[in-house]
Amino acid sequence: MAQLKTIFFGTPQLAVPYLELVKQDTDLQLAVTQADKPRGRGMEISPCPVKARAVELGVPVLSPEKLKDDFDKIAATPFDLGVAVAYGKIFRPDFLALPKLGILNVHFSLLPKLRGAAPVQQALIQGYTQTGISVFWIRAGMDDGPLFLQKELAVLPEDNAQTLFEKLIPLGLDGLKEVLTRLSNGENVQTPQTGEPTLAPMLQKEDALLRPADLTATQLANRVRGLACGPKPKVPFLHNGQTEWLQVLSSQSEETTAQVVPGTVLSIEREKGILVKCKEGAVWLKTVQPAGKKPMAGEAFANGRNLKLNEVVFTEHVQ
């Protein structure tokens, strides 16, 4: 079979290796990204990572504000297959009908689990111990199209969003490479998704609020893991009559029988940090970052603020 003619749809840095793979293994006709936006401290208008890399590779690029704006140009490009990775736009049915084979998406979960915009972060926040990647055919619904293949990956207790992305990206590349090879050989797999779907909605600012009175220790620690990339997890800290937001960069849950108010300091230990009572259980705040300061060990923060055992400093509400 002749080499597949493709169009790649993608935007952020994590999609760049996929662009490079599609360029290497197919006859890449075009890359489509989101529109250029203000970036960096100077907020200068600049291209997204996929566009910048496509230009370096000599691939023609379209970056429409709305996908429909360049429908005619995309429709005029002969292609057998679309490949989408973290593109960030919804495909209308008329777009899905353009390529002969359809449009594939690489999604970082085992569909139908964790459909949505933040499957890696939500896998951690929701306490999953198993995840993976799915290469599937895009349909009109949200991440509900038939599967070509899936690859599984264990979620380890020490994983956070950054380390999990670092494992899933190459796993997805292996999956996509296999799919492209099989499609080139004339094999087209379309297996319906089965099982109860779960959702992975985009993270909001309120997801980063860590109130010990509202969360169990496991829930709080899982949020810290899941928010390693995205909104910074933070807990309201009351000291000397003033409340500030303290960012939590790493934590660990622990069982406790202490019957005290959530937010109470139960222990301060070297290498472990500050043990704080939660709605259920307790959590070690291992690495924290006060506003305007560098990250530091929880113990160093406690010593600098002269925290006392049994003191309630992690509040339920901001004053």
C-alpha positions as CSV (number, residue, x, y, z in Angstrom):
1,M,0.0,0.0,0.0
2,A,1.2,3.5,-0.8
3,Q,2.3,5.7,2.0
4,L,-0.6,7.3,3.8
5,K,-1.3,10.9,3.2
6,T,-2.0,12.6,6.5
7,I,-3.0,15.9,8.2
8,F,-1.9,16.4,11.8
9,F,-4.0,18.3,14.3
10,G,-2.2,19.4,17.6
11,T,-1.1,22.4,19.6
12,P,1.0,22.0,22.8
13,Q,4.5,20.7,23.5
14,L,3.3,17.2,24.4
15,A,2.0,16.8,20.8
16,V,5.3,17.7,19.1
17,P,6.8,14.1,19.3
18,Y,3.6,12.9,17.6
19,L,3.9,15.4,14.8
20,E,7.5,14.2,14.3
21,L,6.3,10.6,14.2
22,V,3.6,11.3,11.7
23,K,6.1,13.3,9.5
24,Q,8.5,10.3,9.7
25,D,6.0,7.5,9.0
26,T,3.5,9.0,6.6
27,D,3.3,11.6,3.8
28,L,2.4,14.5,6.0
29,Q,0.5,17.1,3.9
30,L,-0.4,19.7,6.5
31,A,-0.4,20.6,10.2
32,V,-3.3,22.4,11.8
33,T,-2.9,24.1,15.2
34,Q,-4.8,26.6,17.3
35,A,-4.3,30.3,16.5
36,D,-1.2,32.1,17.6
37,K,-1.6,33.6,21.1
38,P,0.3,36.0,23.5
39,R,2.9,33.9,25.3
40,G,5.7,34.4,27.8
41,R,6.4,37.3,30.2
42,G,6.2,39.9,27.4
43,M,2.9,38.4,26.1
44,E,4.1,38.6,22.6
45,I,2.1,36.9,19.9
46,S,3.9,33.7,19.0
47,P,3.1,30.3,17.5
48,C,2.3,27.2,19.6
49,P,4.9,24.5,19.9
50,V,3.4,22.3,17.2
51,K,3.4,25.2,14.7
52,A,6.9,26.1,15.5
53,R,8.2,22.6,15.0
54,A,6.1,22.1,11.8
55,V,7.8,25.1,10.3
56,E,11.2,23.7,11.2
57,L,10.2,20.5,9.5
58,G,9.0,22.3,6.4
59,V,5.4,21.2,6.9
60,P,2.7,23.7,5.7
61,V,0.7,25.0,8.7
62,L,-2.8,26.4,9.2
63,S,-3.7,28.1,12.5
64,P,-7.3,29.3,12.2
65,E,-9.1,31.0,15.1
66,K,-12.0,28.7,14.3
67,L,-11.5,25.5,12.4
68,K,-14.4,26.3,10.0
69,D,-12.5,29.3,8.8
70,D,-10.1,27.1,6.9
71,F,-12.5,24.4,6.0
72,D,-12.1,25.0,2.2
73,K,-8.2,24.8,2.5
74,I,-8.3,21.6,4.5
75,A,-11.0,20.1,2.2
76,A,-8.8,20.9,-0.8
77,T,-5.9,18.9,0.7
78,P,-6.0,15.3,-0.4
79,F,-5.5,13.1,2.7
80,D,-6.3,9.6,3.8
81,L,-6.1,10.1,7.5
82,G,-6.2,12.7,10.2
83,V,-4.2,12.4,13.4
84,A,-5.2,14.5,16.4
85,V,-3.2,14.9,19.6
86,A,-4.2,17.5,22.2
87,Y,-5.6,19.8,19.4
88,G,-8.1,21.4,21.7
89,K,-10.9,22.0,19.1
90,I,-14.1,20.0,18.3
91,F,-14.4,18.5,14.8
92,R,-17.7,19.0,13.1
93,P,-19.2,16.0,11.1
94,D,-18.2,17.6,7.8
95,F,-14.6,17.7,8.9
96,L,-14.7,14.1,10.1
97,A,-16.0,13.1,6.6
98,L,-13.1,14.6,4.7
99,P,-10.4,11.9,5.0
100,K,-10.9,8.5,3.4
101,L,-10.2,6.6,6.6
102,G,-11.2,9.2,9.3
103,I,-9.5,11.1,12.1
104,L,-7.6,9.3,14.8
105,N,-7.0,10.6,18.3
106,V,-4.4,9.6,20.9
107,H,-6.1,9.9,24.3
108,F,-4.2,9.4,27.6
109,S,-6.6,7.0,29.3
110,L,-8.2,3.6,28.8
111,L,-11.5,4.7,27.2
112,P,-14.3,4.8,28.1
113,K,-12.6,5.7,31.4
114,L,-11.7,9.4,31.8
115,R,-13.3,11.0,28.8
116,G,-12.5,14.7,28.6
117,A,-9.8,17.3,28.7
118,A,-7.7,16.3,31.7
119,P,-7.4,12.5,31.8
120,V,-3.8,12.4,33.2
121,Q,-4.5,14.8,36.1
122,Q,-7.9,13.4,36.8
123,A,-6.6,9.8,36.9
124,L,-4.5,10.9,39.9
125,I,-7.1,13.1,41.5
126,Q,-9.7,10.3,41.3
127,G,-7.3,7.8,42.7
128,Y,-6.8,5.5,39.7
129,T,-4.2,2.7,40.0
130,Q,-4.4,1.8,36.3
131,T,-4.5,4.0,33.2
132,G,-3.0,3.9,29.7
133,I,-3.5,5.3,26.2
134,S,-6.2,4.8,23.6
135,V,-5.9,5.3,19.9
136,F,-9.5,5.8,18.7
137,W,-11.6,7.1,15.8
138,I,-13.1,10.5,16.5
139,R,-16.9,10.7,16.3
140,A,-19.4,13.5,17.0
141,G,-19.5,12.6,20.8
142,M,-16.8,13.3,23.4
143,D,-14.1,10.7,23.2
144,D,-16.7,8.0,22.4
145,G,-15.5,6.7,19.0
146,P,-14.4,3.1,18.3
147,L,-11.0,2.0,19.4
148,F,-8.1,0.9,17.3
149,L,-5.9,-0.2,20.2
150,Q,-5.1,0.5,23.8
151,K,-2.0,0.1,26.0
152,E,-2.1,-0.2,29.8
153,L,0.1,1.4,32.4
154,A,0.1,1.1,36.2
155,V,-0.2,4.3,38.2
156,L,2.4,4.2,41.0
157,P,1.9,5.8,44.5
158,E,4.8,8.1,43.8
159,D,3.5,9.3,40.4
160,N,2.3,12.8,39.9
161,A,1.0,14.5,36.8
162,Q,4.4,15.3,35.5
163,T,5.9,11.8,35.9
164,L,2.7,10.2,34.5
165,F,2.8,12.4,31.4
166,E,6.4,11.4,31.0
167,K,5.4,7.7,30.9
168,L,2.2,8.1,28.8
169,I,3.7,10.2,26.0
170,P,6.1,7.5,24.8
171,L,3.5,4.8,25.4
172,G,1.2,6.8,23.1
173,L,3.9,7.1,20.5
174,D,4.4,3.3,20.5
175,G,0.6,2.9,20.1
176,L,0.3,5.4,17.2
177,K,3.3,4.0,15.4
178,E,1.8,0.5,15.5
179,V,-1.6,1.9,14.3
180,L,0.1,3.7,11.4
181,T,1.9,0.6,10.4
182,R,-1.2,-1.6,10.5
183,L,-3.2,1.0,8.5
184,S,-0.5,1.2,5.9
185,N,-0.9,-2.6,5.6
186,G,-4.6,-2.3,5.0
187,E,-5.7,-3.3,8.6
188,N,-8.4,-1.0,10.0
189,V,-9.7,-1.8,13.5
190,Q,-12.8,-0.2,14.9
191,T,-13.8,-1.8,18.2
192,P,-16.7,-0.2,20.1
193,Q,-16.0,1.1,23.6
194,T,-17.5,-1.0,26.4
195,G,-18.0,-0.4,30.1
196,E,-19.2,2.4,32.2
197,P,-17.7,5.8,31.1
198,T,-16.1,8.2,33.6
199,L,-15.3,11.8,33.0
200,A,-12.1,13.9,33.2
201,P,-13.2,17.5,33.1
202,M,-10.8,20.4,32.5
203,L,-9.3,21.6,35.8
204,Q,-10.7,24.8,37.3
205,K,-9.1,27.1,39.9
206,E,-11.4,25.8,42.6
207,D,-9.9,22.3,42.1
208,A,-6.7,23.6,43.6
209,L,-8.2,24.6,46.9
210,L,-7.1,22.1,49.6
211,R,-9.3,22.5,52.7
212,P,-8.5,19.8,55.3
213,A,-12.1,20.0,56.7
214,D,-13.6,19.2,53.3
215,L,-11.2,16.5,52.1
216,T,-9.9,13.1,53.4
217,A,-6.1,12.7,53.6
218,T,-6.2,10.5,50.5
219,Q,-8.2,13.0,48.5
220,L,-6.0,15.9,49.5
221,A,-2.8,13.9,48.6
222,N,-4.3,12.8,45.3
223,R,-5.1,16.4,44.4
224,V,-1.5,17.4,45.0
225,R,-0.3,14.6,42.8
226,G,-2.8,15.5,40.0
227,L,-2.1,19.2,40.1
228,A,1.6,18.9,39.6
229,C,0.9,20.3,36.1
230,G,-1.8,22.9,36.1
231,P,-3.4,25.0,38.8
232,K,-1.1,25.0,41.9
233,P,-2.6,23.2,44.9
234,K,-2.8,25.4,47.9
235,V,-4.1,25.4,51.4
236,P,-5.3,28.4,53.5
237,F,-2.8,28.9,56.4
238,L,-3.7,31.0,59.4
239,H,-0.9,32.5,61.5
240,N,-0.9,35.6,63.7
241,G,-4.4,36.4,62.8
242,Q,-3.8,36.5,59.0
243,T,-4.6,34.0,56.4
244,E,-2.4,33.3,53.4
245,W,-2.3,30.7,50.7
246,L,0.4,28.1,51.0
247,Q,1.2,26.0,47.9
248,V,1.7,22.3,48.5
249,L,4.1,20.7,46.1
250,S,4.4,17.2,47.6
251,S,2.4,15.3,50.3
252,Q,1.6,11.9,51.6
253,S,-1.4,10.6,53.4
254,E,-1.3,8.7,56.7
255,E,-3.9,7.1,59.0
256,T,-4.5,8.6,62.4
257,T,-6.8,8.0,65.3
258,A,-6.5,11.6,66.6
259,Q,-9.9,13.1,67.3
260,V,-9.1,16.8,66.7
261,V,-10.3,19.6,64.5
262,P,-9.2,19.3,60.8
263,G,-6.3,21.6,60.2
264,T,-4.6,20.8,63.5
265,V,-0.8,20.2,63.4
266,L,-0.3,16.7,64.7
267,S,3.5,16.3,64.2
268,I,6.5,18.1,62.7
269,E,9.3,15.8,61.5
270,R,12.5,16.0,59.5
271,E,12.2,14.4,56.1
272,K,8.4,14.1,56.5
273,G,7.2,17.7,57.0
274,I,4.0,18.8,58.8
275,L,1.4,16.3,59.6
276,V,-2.1,17.9,59.4
277,K,-5.4,16.4,60.4
278,C,-8.0,16.1,57.6
279,K,-11.7,15.3,57.4
280,E,-10.5,11.6,57.6
281,G,-6.9,10.7,58.3
282,A,-4.0,13.0,58.1
283,V,-1.6,14.3,55.5
284,W,2.1,15.1,55.5
285,L,2.9,18.4,53.8
286,K,6.4,17.4,52.6
287,T,7.3,20.3,50.3
288,V,5.6,23.7,50.4
289,Q,6.0,27.1,48.9
290,P,5.0,30.3,50.6
291,A,3.9,33.3,48.5
292,G,6.9,35.0,47.0
293,K,9.4,32.4,48.3
294,K,11.2,29.4,47.0
295,P,10.0,25.8,47.6
296,M,11.1,24.4,51.0
297,A,10.7,21.4,53.2
298,G,7.6,21.4,55.3
299,E,9.7,21.1,58.5
300,A,11.7,24.3,57.5
301,F,8.5,26.2,57.0
302,A,7.1,25.0,60.3
303,N,10.3,26.0,62.1
304,G,10.4,29.4,60.4
305,R,6.8,30.1,61.5
306,N,7.3,28.6,65.0
307,L,4.4,26.2,64.5
308,K,3.3,24.3,67.6
309,L,1.8,20.9,68.0
310,N,-2.0,20.8,68.3
311,E,-2.2,24.3,66.8
312,V,-5.0,24.8,64.3
313,V,-3.4,26.7,61.4
314,F,-4.8,25.1,58.2
315,T,-8.2,26.8,58.1
316,E,-11.5,25.8,56.5
317,H,-12.2,29.2,55.2
318,V,-10.1,32.2,54.1
319,Q,-10.4,35.1,56.6
